[in-house]
Amino acid sequence: MKHNPDDRRDNVERIQFNIDHTLKNIELAEEMIAETDDPQTRQALKKKNERREEALDRMRLEIRDEAIDREKGYE
């Protein structure tokens, strides 16, 4: 079994895709929160969005680090 080499060339784009997807999910959840009358559903969606916001913070740090490494040529 061969080990695949670490190919980081598309990491910035992949992370940006994930950020965009997460932002869209937050937006959709906000729409659902506004439309639902069920307090449990509303609370669950709010909690999920809190976790998404935390994930966004981590992804933004990661994309910054990857962009810096890309500029340095992945030393």
BELCORLIN-V226164 format. One record per backbone hydrogen bond with DSSP energy under -1.0 kcal/mol. CO is the residue of the C=O (numbers start at 1). NH is the residue of the N-H. Records with the same first field share a line. If there is no record, write none. Layout:
CO=NH + NH
//
This chain:
8=11
10=14
11=15
12=16
13=17
14=18
15=19
16=20
17=21
18=22
19=23
20=24
21=25
22=26
23=27
24=28
25=29
26=30
27=31
28=32
29=33
30=34
31=35
32=36
38=42
39=43
40=44
41=45
42=46
43=47
44=48
45=49
46=50
47=51
48=52
49=53
50=54
51=55
52=56
53=57
54=58
55=59
56=60
57=61
58=62
59=63
60=64
61=65
62=66
63=67
64=68
65=69
66=70
67=71
68=72
69=74
70=73
//
